[in-house]
Amino acid sequence: MADLRIKIGSVDFKNPIFVASGTYGYGTEVSELADITVLGAIVTKSVTRYPREGNPPPRIVETPSGMLNSIGLANIGVEAYIKKMIPLYEELKTPIIMNIAGSTDDEYCEVLELTELVSSNIVGYEINISCPNVNAGGMEFGVDCDLTEQLTTRLRKLTDRLLIMKLSPNVTDIAAIGVAAEKGGADALSAINTLVGMSINTTNKKSNIHYGYGGLSGPAIKPVGLACVHKIYQAVDIPLIGIGGITSADDVLEYVLAGAAAVEVGTANYRDPNIGTSIIVELDTLLDQNDIGSVPEFVGKVELGS
């Protein structure tokens, strides 16, 4: 059997198959539908300083080989999260990575600070920087190197836990954003977040998403995700977590070859909440068939050209 164990920062994971933010709730809701104990980690849905109802419907629509969503970061807020969800993690055997979102540097920091005040077995934080910074006129943190480095630096000072910055593909140079996060002290980077997309009903001439645009995810974006991971891998020295269109062990191996140390399975969870388990079993077999002893030895080994 292949050795599926990996290490990111100071944290050991039993395998590289995580589930992506927004696709597995807060980490406890799916336990009756899937065996979450075998997963490498669960990344929670985004948590903000105060509760958010999210955007009005329609806010999810299927597309060819994917889906659009405009949930609007609907969540219970950090205080309810600390009170209701964190105690439940004591019973889980799966590492929890808390995803944090905000509209200002201060909001991100306050969410993290409040969480750090309580005892928990959360192993780290994934920071959603595809959020509009109201102090910068609505510019997303993740499209500006200075904003990214500034936020990462502030968050780094507040925790010794794993700090992962989640990068947006909706930028000119995603590698430069990754370098900025690395300079700020990030332990790892996850890529990619969703692409901006749109869907229109030609019968009534209306958008299928209430606010027009949504985040495109699913198999349709895998080539973009692979390219982004490979570009970032060549520019930074910290581990990468690949996201985008993963439905099989072969997809995982593609991301590993591109430079990812681990992956997050997202949209596929809606079709099958237990797909992560299936991929882990399939990955073990695939590595054996290719005489690969462990995942780390294959990271970034793609060969360009014919």
C-alpha positions in Angstrom: 0.0 0.0 0.0 1.1 3.5 -0.7 1.8 6.0 2.1 -0.9 8.6 1.8 0.3 10.7 4.7 1.3 14.3 4.1 2.5 17.3 6.2 1.6 20.9 5.7 3.4 23.3 8.0 3.6 21.5 11.4 0.4 19.5 10.9 0.4 15.9 9.9 -2.6 14.6 7.8 -3.4 11.0 7.2 -4.1 11.6 3.5 -4.2 14.5 1.0 -8.0 14.5 0.4 -9.8 17.4 2.1 -13.3 18.7 1.4 -13.7 22.3 0.3 -15.2 25.2 2.1 -18.9 25.6 1.4 -19.5 22.0 0.4 -19.5 20.3 3.7 -21.2 22.8 6.0 -19.4 23.3 9.3 -18.0 19.8 9.3 -20.6 17.9 11.3 -23.7 17.9 9.1 -22.6 15.1 6.8 -21.6 12.5 9.3 -24.9 10.5 8.8 -24.3 10.4 5.0 -20.6 9.8 4.8 -17.7 8.4 6.7 -15.9 11.6 7.5 -13.3 9.9 9.7 -11.3 8.8 6.7 -10.9 12.3 5.2 -7.6 14.1 5.4 -9.4 17.2 6.7 -12.6 19.2 6.5 -12.6 22.8 5.6 -15.6 24.6 7.0 -17.9 27.0 5.2 -16.8 30.6 5.6 -17.4 32.2 9.0 -17.7 35.9 9.4 -17.8 38.3 12.4 -21.6 38.6 12.4 -24.3 36.3 11.0 -25.2 36.6 7.4 -28.4 35.5 5.6 -26.6 35.5 2.3 -28.0 36.5 -1.1 -31.6 36.1 -2.2 -32.6 33.2 -4.4 -32.0 32.0 -7.0 -28.4 31.6 -6.0 -27.4 28.1 -7.3 -27.7 26.9 -10.8 -26.3 23.9 -12.7 -24.1 24.6 -15.7 -22.4 22.2 -18.2 -19.8 20.3 -16.2 -20.2 22.5 -13.2 -22.4 24.9 -11.1 -22.7 28.6 -10.3 -23.3 29.7 -6.8 -24.0 33.1 -5.3 -24.6 32.1 -1.7 -23.2 35.3 -0.3 -21.3 33.8 2.6 -24.5 32.8 4.5 -23.3 31.7 8.0 -24.1 31.8 11.7 -21.4 34.3 12.7 -18.3 33.6 14.7 -19.9 33.8 18.2 -22.5 31.2 17.4 -19.8 29.1 15.6 -17.7 29.1 18.8 -20.6 28.3 21.0 -22.4 25.7 18.8 -19.9 24.1 16.5 -16.4 24.1 18.2 -17.6 21.9 21.1 -18.8 19.3 18.5 -15.3 19.0 17.0 -14.0 17.4 20.2 -15.9 14.2 19.1 -14.5 14.2 15.5 -11.5 12.3 14.5 -11.0 14.4 11.4 -8.9 17.6 11.4 -11.0 20.8 11.0 -9.7 23.8 9.1 -11.9 26.9 9.7 -12.5 29.1 6.7 -12.7 32.8 7.6 -14.1 35.6 5.5 -14.4 39.4 6.1 -14.9 42.8 4.6 -12.0 44.5 6.3 -8.6 43.6 7.8 -10.1 44.2 11.3 -13.0 41.8 10.6 -10.8 39.0 9.6 -8.6 39.5 12.6 -11.4 39.8 15.0 -12.9 36.5 13.8 -9.5 34.8 14.2 -8.9 36.4 17.6 -12.2 35.4 19.1 -11.7 31.8 17.9 -8.2 31.7 19.4 -9.6 32.7 22.8 -11.3 29.4 23.2 -9.8 25.9 23.4 -10.4 23.9 20.3 -8.9 21.1 18.2 -9.1 23.3 15.0 -5.8 22.6 13.3 -5.7 25.8 11.1 -7.4 28.5 9.2 -8.1 29.0 5.5 -8.6 32.6 4.7 -11.0 33.5 1.9 -9.5 36.6 0.4 -11.9 36.7 -2.5 -14.0 39.2 -0.4 -14.4 42.9 -1.2 -12.4 45.2 1.1 -14.8 48.0 1.9 -11.9 50.2 3.1 -10.3 49.8 -0.3 -13.4 50.8 -2.3 -14.6 47.3 -2.7 -11.4 45.9 -4.2 -11.0 42.2 -3.3 -8.0 41.4 -1.0 -7.0 38.6 -3.3 -6.5 40.8 -6.4 -3.9 43.1 -4.8 -0.4 42.0 -3.6 -0.1 44.7 -1.0 -3.5 44.0 0.5 -2.8 40.2 0.5 0.6 40.6 2.2 -0.8 43.1 4.7 -3.7 40.9 5.8 -1.6 37.8 5.9 1.0 39.5 8.1 -1.7 40.7 10.6 -3.2 37.2 10.8 0.1 35.5 11.2 0.8 37.5 14.4 -2.5 36.2 15.9 -2.0 32.4 15.7 0.5 29.6 15.7 -2.0 27.4 13.9 -1.8 26.5 10.2 -2.5 29.6 8.1 -3.7 29.0 4.6 -4.5 31.8 2.2 -7.1 30.8 -0.5 -6.3 32.5 -3.8 -8.7 33.7 -6.4 -8.2 32.9 -10.1 -9.8 36.2 -11.1 -6.5 38.0 -11.2 -3.8 39.0 -13.8 -1.0 37.2 -12.0 -2.0 34.6 -9.4 1.6 33.6 -8.7 2.4 37.2 -7.6 -0.5 37.0 -5.1 0.9 33.7 -3.8 4.3 35.3 -3.3 2.7 38.1 -1.4 0.9 35.7 0.9 4.1 33.8 1.4 6.0 37.0 2.4 3.2 37.7 4.9 3.9 34.5 6.7 1.3 32.0 5.2 2.1 28.3 5.9 0.3 27.2 2.7 -1.9 28.4 -0.2 -5.1 26.9 -1.5 -6.0 27.4 -5.2 -8.3 28.1 -6.7 -11.5 29.7 -5.6 -14.4 29.9 -8.0 -14.3 31.7 -11.4 -16.8 34.5 -12.1 -19.6 33.2 -14.3 -23.1 33.9 -15.5 -26.1 31.9 -16.7 -29.1 33.3 -18.6 -32.6 32.0 -19.2 -33.3 32.7 -22.9 -37.0 32.2 -22.5 -37.7 35.0 -20.0 -34.4 36.8 -20.7 -33.5 36.8 -17.0 -30.3 35.8 -15.2 -30.5 32.4 -13.5 -28.6 34.0 -10.5 -30.4 36.8 -8.6 -27.4 39.2 -8.8 -26.3 38.1 -12.3 -22.9 36.7 -11.5 -21.9 33.7 -9.5 -18.9 31.6 -8.7 -18.3 28.8 -11.3 -17.0 25.5 -9.9 -16.9 21.8 -10.9 -15.0 19.9 -13.6 -15.3 22.8 -16.1 -12.7 24.7 -14.1 -10.1 21.9 -13.6 -7.8 23.0 -16.4 -7.7 26.5 -14.9 -7.0 25.2 -11.5 -4.2 23.0 -12.7 -2.6 25.9 -14.5 -2.9 28.2 -11.5 -1.4 25.6 -9.2 1.5 25.0 -11.5 2.2 28.8 -11.9 2.1 29.3 -8.1 4.3 26.2 -7.5 7.1 27.7 -9.5 7.0 30.9 -7.6 6.7 29.9 -3.9 8.4 27.5 -1.5 5.3 26.7 0.7 2.9 23.9 0.1 -0.1 24.2 -2.1 -3.6 22.7 -1.9 -5.3 22.2 -5.3 -9.0 22.9 -5.8 -11.2 22.8 -8.8 -13.1 20.0 -10.6 -11.8 17.0 -8.7 -13.9 13.9 -9.0 -11.4 11.1 -9.2 -8.0 9.9 -8.0 -6.6 10.7 -11.5 -7.7 14.3 -11.0 -5.9 14.3 -7.7 -2.7 13.0 -9.3 -2.9 15.7 -11.9 -3.0 18.3 -9.2 -0.1 16.7 -7.4 2.0 16.6 -10.6 1.2 20.3 -11.1 2.5 21.1 -7.6 -0.2 20.4 -5.0 0.6 18.7 -1.7 -3.1 18.1 -1.1 -6.4 18.8 -2.7 -9.9 19.9 -1.7 -12.9 18.1 -3.2 -15.8 20.6 -3.7 -18.7 20.5 -6.1 -18.6 16.7 -6.4 -19.7 16.4 -2.7 -23.2 17.6 -3.8 -23.6 14.6 -6.0 -22.1 12.2 -3.5 -21.1 13.2 0.0 -19.0 10.1 0.3 -16.9 10.8 -2.8 -13.9 11.7 -0.7 -13.8 8.2 0.7 -14.0 6.7 -2.8 -11.2 8.9 -4.0 -8.9 7.9 -1.1 -9.4 4.2 -1.9 -8.9 4.9 -5.6 -5.8 7.0 -5.0 -4.2 4.3 -2.9 -4.7 1.8 -5.8 -3.5 4.3 -8.4 -0.3 5.1 -6.6 0.5 1.4 -6.2 -0.2 0.8 -9.9 2.3 3.6 -10.8 4.9 2.4 -8.3 4.6 5.7 -6.3 5.5 5.1 -2.7 4.1 8.4 -1.3 2.4 11.5 -2.4 5.2 14.0 -1.6 7.7 12.3 -3.9 5.4 13.1 -6.9 4.6 16.8 -6.1 5.4 19.1 -9.0 6.9 16.4 -11.2 5.0 17.2 -14.4 7.2 17.3 -17.5 6.4 20.1 -20.0 6.7 19.5 -23.7 6.6 16.4 -25.8 
